[in-house]
Amino acid sequence: MEAIINFKTDKKIKAEAQDIAKRMGLSLSDVLNVLLRGFVRDKELNVNLEEPSKWLLKELAEADADIKAGRVSPMFSDAEEAIKWLDNKDRKYENRV
């Protein structure tokens, strides 16, 4: 279920944000949703775009550990094949390191 949020901002900021978002292939609503999701997930206001968030650094470290441990999925030709592999409790990982 979706909800609508109305808030006031400077017209120039809104126009510039919409322009930047459009050039990135996003809507301003997309940008605001990403910011809200990060705020809820991290329980902090992280607007520094030059350094990765704590959450991203943690996820990257976990991915690196998985790769080093050989927990890497095989390549799939379609989504059905991937879902079938994910549903298989006896699935095997590939070590592509």
C-alpha positions in Angstrom: 0.0 0.0 0.0 1.4 3.4 -0.9 1.0 6.7 0.9 1.4 10.2 -0.2 3.7 12.6 1.6 3.4 16.4 1.0 6.2 18.7 2.2 7.4 22.2 1.4 10.8 22.9 -0.2 12.4 25.7 -2.1 11.2 25.8 -5.8 14.8 26.1 -7.1 15.9 23.0 -5.1 12.9 21.0 -6.3 13.6 22.0 -9.9 17.3 21.2 -9.7 16.6 17.9 -7.9 14.1 16.9 -10.6 16.6 17.7 -13.3 19.4 15.7 -11.7 17.1 12.8 -11.1 15.8 12.9 -14.7 19.4 12.8 -16.0 19.9 9.7 -13.8 16.8 8.1 -15.2 14.9 8.5 -12.0 11.9 10.5 -10.8 12.1 12.7 -7.8 9.8 10.3 -6.1 12.4 7.5 -6.7 15.1 9.6 -5.1 13.0 10.5 -2.1 12.0 6.8 -1.6 15.7 5.7 -1.7 16.5 8.3 0.9 13.6 7.3 3.1 14.4 3.6 2.9 18.0 4.3 3.9 16.8 6.4 6.8 14.6 3.6 8.0 17.1 0.9 7.4 20.1 2.7 9.0 18.2 4.7 11.7 20.4 7.7 10.8 20.4 10.5 8.3 23.2 9.6 5.8 23.4 12.1 3.0 27.2 11.9 2.3 27.4 10.9 -1.3 31.2 10.7 -1.3 31.6 7.9 1.2 29.7 4.6 1.3 27.3 4.0 4.2 28.0 1.7 7.1 25.3 -0.6 5.7 27.0 -0.8 2.3 30.4 -1.4 3.8 29.0 -4.3 5.9 27.2 -5.8 2.8 30.4 -5.5 0.7 32.4 -7.2 3.5 29.9 -10.1 3.7 29.9 -10.5 -0.1 33.7 -10.5 -0.1 33.7 -13.2 2.6 31.2 -15.3 0.7 33.4 -15.1 -2.5 36.5 -16.0 -0.6 34.7 -19.0 1.0 33.5 -20.2 -2.4 29.8 -19.3 -1.7 29.1 -18.1 -5.3 26.1 -19.1 -7.2 26.4 -20.6 -10.7 25.4 -18.6 -13.8 21.8 -18.8 -14.8 20.2 -18.4 -18.3 16.9 -17.3 -16.9 15.0 -16.4 -13.7 13.2 -19.7 -13.5 16.5 -21.5 -13.4 17.8 -19.2 -10.7 14.6 -19.7 -8.6 14.8 -23.4 -9.0 18.4 -23.3 -7.7 17.5 -21.1 -4.8 14.6 -23.4 -3.8 16.8 -26.5 -3.8 18.1 -27.1 -0.2 20.9 -29.3 -1.7 22.1 -26.5 -4.0 25.8 -26.4 -4.7 27.9 -23.2 -5.0 30.6 -22.7 -7.6 34.1 -21.5 -6.5 35.0 -19.0 -9.3 37.9 -17.4 -7.3 
